[in-house]
């Protein structure tokens, strides 16, 4: 007799050839590669991997810098008015204008830091929400993959009946479609968070360029000044 007739047909023969067929993670991985061509767990890790806790701390740093600039601008403005009340002349007028402009520029820096804080918070919230959504979707996909694998293995073990593989194939068809639908939703989430990060990165770069340009154009004092009364 032809020995091949006693062997389970593909993909059942491929499935049962794995030594770790009864390992849930290995089983799910095999199903993913078989029907999706990729491992969604790895894809999610690659897309969302990173130290987002530290990234979130950056938003707090930008917020602290914004508060610092606000306090510094107010202090300069207050000191400038106090000095103007007791000092007059051309030098006093020039100093007043210079310090007033400096205070306004520092106040504008506060707005830049607040914009950076906002962008970092947007990305952090977006990534965390995406991670939560991906976790739910991956959980459903893993459950379906394990169920599909077990059903296919059962079909392979009853291949001698000739009907086992056919019944197994019919039983997993719905689960395969459901798993593919979950994968489609997962890729959508990953794509959306990628677009969010890209847009935020562009906004951060724009704020950084404007901030740098403002600093470069701001004139430093030409030379020191000795008050006649000192």
C-alpha positions as CSV (number, residue, x, y, z in Angstrom):
1,X,0.0,0.0,0.0
2,X,1.1,3.6,-0.6
3,X,2.3,4.9,2.8
4,X,1.5,8.5,1.8
5,X,-2.2,7.8,2.1
6,X,-1.8,7.3,5.8
7,X,-0.1,10.7,6.2
8,X,-2.1,13.7,7.2
9,X,-2.5,16.2,4.3
10,X,-1.0,19.6,4.3
11,X,-1.4,21.9,6.3
12,X,-2.2,19.3,9.0
13,X,1.0,17.4,8.3
14,X,3.0,20.6,8.7
15,X,1.2,21.4,11.9
16,X,1.8,18.1,13.6
17,X,5.5,18.0,12.5
18,X,6.3,20.6,15.1
19,X,7.8,19.2,18.2
20,X,6.2,22.0,20.3
21,X,2.8,21.7,18.8
22,X,1.1,21.7,22.2
23,X,2.8,25.0,23.2
24,X,0.1,27.7,23.0
25,X,2.6,30.4,21.9
26,X,4.3,28.1,19.3
27,X,0.9,27.0,18.1
28,X,-0.4,30.6,17.7
29,X,2.8,31.6,16.0
30,X,2.5,28.9,13.5
31,X,-1.1,29.8,12.7
32,X,-0.2,33.5,12.4
33,X,2.5,32.7,9.9
34,X,0.3,30.3,8.0
35,X,-2.7,32.5,7.5
36,X,-1.4,36.0,8.0
37,X,2.2,35.7,6.8
38,X,3.4,37.8,9.8
39,X,3.4,37.5,13.6
40,X,1.0,40.3,14.8
41,X,2.6,40.2,18.3
42,X,6.0,41.1,16.8
43,X,4.5,43.7,14.5
44,X,2.8,45.4,17.5
45,X,6.0,45.3,19.5
46,X,8.0,46.9,16.7
47,X,5.4,49.6,16.2
48,X,4.8,50.5,19.8
49,X,8.1,49.5,21.4
50,X,10.0,52.1,23.3
51,X,10.3,53.7,26.7
52,X,7.1,55.7,26.6
53,X,7.2,56.3,30.4
54,X,10.3,58.3,30.0
55,X,8.8,60.0,26.9
56,X,5.8,61.1,29.1
57,X,8.3,62.6,31.6
58,X,9.5,64.9,28.8
59,X,6.1,66.6,28.7
60,X,6.5,67.4,32.4
61,X,9.9,68.8,31.7
62,X,8.5,71.1,29.0
63,X,5.8,72.2,31.4
64,X,8.4,73.1,34.0
65,X,10.4,75.1,31.5
66,X,7.2,76.9,30.5
67,X,6.5,77.9,34.1
68,X,10.1,79.0,34.5
69,X,9.9,81.2,31.5
70,X,6.7,82.7,32.7
71,X,8.2,83.5,36.1
72,X,11.4,84.9,34.6
73,X,9.5,87.1,32.2
74,X,7.4,88.5,35.0
75,X,10.4,89.1,37.2
76,X,12.2,90.9,34.4
77,X,9.1,93.0,33.6
78,X,8.7,93.9,37.3
79,X,12.4,94.8,37.8
80,X,12.5,96.8,34.6
81,X,9.6,99.0,35.7
82,X,11.2,99.5,39.1
83,X,14.5,100.5,37.5
84,X,12.7,102.8,35.1
85,X,11.2,104.7,38.0
86,X,14.6,105.6,39.4
87,X,16.8,105.8,36.3
88,X,16.4,108.2,33.4
89,X,18.4,109.2,30.4
90,X,19.4,107.7,27.0
91,X,21.1,104.7,28.6
92,X,18.1,104.1,30.8
93,X,15.7,104.3,27.8
94,X,17.9,101.8,25.8
95,X,18.1,99.5,28.8
96,X,14.3,99.6,29.3
97,X,13.6,98.7,25.7
98,X,16.2,95.9,25.8
99,X,14.9,94.4,29.0
100,X,11.3,94.8,27.9
101,X,12.0,93.0,24.6
102,X,13.9,90.3,26.5
103,X,10.9,89.7,28.8
104,X,8.5,89.5,25.9
105,X,10.8,87.0,24.1
106,X,11.1,84.8,27.1
107,X,7.3,84.9,27.5
108,X,7.1,83.7,23.9
109,X,9.5,80.9,24.8
110,X,6.9,79.9,27.4
111,X,4.3,79.4,24.7
112,X,6.8,77.3,22.7
113,X,7.4,75.0,25.6
114,X,3.7,74.7,26.2
115,X,3.3,73.6,22.6
116,X,6.0,71.0,23.0
117,X,4.3,69.8,26.2
118,X,1.0,69.5,24.3
119,X,2.6,67.5,21.4
120,X,4.3,65.1,23.8
121,X,1.1,64.6,25.7
122,X,-0.8,63.9,22.5
123,X,1.7,61.2,21.4
124,X,1.8,59.6,24.9
125,X,-2.0,59.4,25.1
126,X,-2.2,58.1,21.5
127,X,0.5,55.4,22.0
128,X,-1.0,54.3,25.3
129,X,-4.5,54.1,23.9
130,X,-3.2,52.2,20.9
131,X,-1.3,49.8,23.1
132,X,-4.5,49.1,25.1
133,X,-6.4,48.5,21.9
134,X,-3.7,46.3,20.4
135,X,-3.6,44.3,23.7
136,X,-7.3,43.6,23.4
137,X,-7.0,42.7,19.7
138,X,-4.0,40.5,20.2
139,X,-5.7,38.7,23.0
140,X,-8.6,37.9,20.7
141,X,-6.2,36.8,17.9
142,X,-4.2,34.6,20.2
143,X,-7.4,32.8,21.4
144,X,-8.6,32.3,17.8
145,X,-5.2,31.1,16.7
146,X,-4.9,28.5,19.5
147,X,-8.5,27.4,18.8
148,X,-7.7,27.0,15.1
149,X,-4.5,25.1,15.8
150,X,-6.2,22.7,18.2
151,X,-9.0,22.1,15.7
152,X,-6.6,21.5,12.8
153,X,-4.5,19.2,15.0
154,X,-7.7,17.2,15.8
155,X,-8.4,17.0,12.1
156,X,-4.9,15.7,11.5
157,X,-5.2,13.1,14.2
158,X,-8.4,11.7,12.6
159,X,-7.2,11.9,9.1
160,X,-7.6,8.1,8.8
161,X,-11.3,8.6,8.7
162,X,-11.0,10.7,5.5
163,X,-13.6,13.1,7.0
164,X,-11.5,14.5,9.9
165,X,-9.5,17.1,7.9
166,X,-12.6,18.2,6.0
167,X,-14.6,18.7,9.1
168,X,-11.7,20.5,10.7
169,X,-11.3,22.8,7.7
170,X,-15.0,23.7,7.9
171,X,-14.9,24.3,11.6
172,X,-12.0,26.8,11.5
173,X,-13.1,28.8,8.4
174,X,-15.1,31.2,10.6
175,X,-12.3,31.6,13.1
176,X,-9.8,32.3,10.4
177,X,-12.0,35.0,8.9
178,X,-12.5,36.5,12.4
179,X,-8.8,36.4,13.0
180,X,-8.1,38.1,9.7
181,X,-10.6,40.8,10.6
182,X,-8.9,41.4,14.0
183,X,-5.6,41.6,12.2
184,X,-7.1,44.3,9.8
185,X,-8.2,46.3,12.8
186,X,-4.8,45.9,14.5
187,X,-3.0,47.2,11.4
188,X,-5.4,50.1,11.3
189,X,-4.5,51.0,14.9
190,X,-0.8,50.7,14.2
191,X,-1.1,52.9,11.1
192,X,-3.1,55.5,12.9
193,X,-0.6,55.8,15.8
194,X,2.2,55.9,13.3
195,X,0.6,58.9,11.5
196,X,0.0,60.5,14.9
197,X,3.6,60.2,15.9
198,X,4.8,61.5,12.5
199,X,2.5,64.5,12.6
200,X,3.5,65.3,16.2
201,X,7.2,65.0,15.3
202,X,6.8,67.5,12.4
203,X,5.0,69.9,14.8
204,X,7.8,69.6,17.4
205,X,10.4,70.2,14.7
206,X,8.5,73.3,13.5
207,X,8.3,74.7,17.1
208,X,12.0,73.9,17.6
209,X,13.0,75.8,14.4
210,X,10.9,78.8,15.3
211,X,12.3,78.8,18.9
212,X,15.9,78.6,17.5
213,X,15.2,81.4,15.0
214,X,13.9,83.7,17.8
215,X,17.0,83.1,19.9
216,X,19.4,83.8,17.0
217,X,17.7,87.0,16.0
218,X,17.7,88.4,19.6
219,X,20.6,90.8,20.0
220,X,23.0,90.6,22.8
221,X,24.2,93.8,24.5
222,X,27.0,95.4,22.5
223,X,29.1,96.1,25.6
224,X,28.7,96.4,29.3
225,X,27.4,99.6,31.0
226,X,28.7,101.2,34.2
227,X,26.0,103.3,35.9
228,X,27.4,106.7,36.8
229,X,26.0,106.4,40.3
230,X,27.8,103.2,41.1
